[in-house]
Amino acid sequence: MAKIEDLRTKSDDELAVELAELKREQFNLRFQSATNQLERPARIQEVRRDVARIKTLQNERAASATAKA
């Protein structure tokens, strides 16, 4: 699980890469769930929240960039 403090230290590019990885993992977890092969059902919720954390951080950075401009 990603902590917000750890995410804040990453660059925009690193966040985009991590977001893509989490989206891929979320996709795989969804398929595992559909075929009843999921070992940790709570991981779906963890990944979903991590995606939300990253998107929130990206939105905050975009808002602050437009406010400065």
Sequence and secondary structure as in RCSB ss.txt:
>XXXX:A:sequence
MAKIEDLRTKSDDELAVELAELKREQFNLRFQSATNQLERPARIQEVRRDVARIKTLQNERAASATAKA
>XXXX:A:secstr
   HHHHHTS HHHHHHHHHHHHHHHHHHHHHHHTT  S THHHHHHHHHHHHHHHHHHHHHHHHHHH 
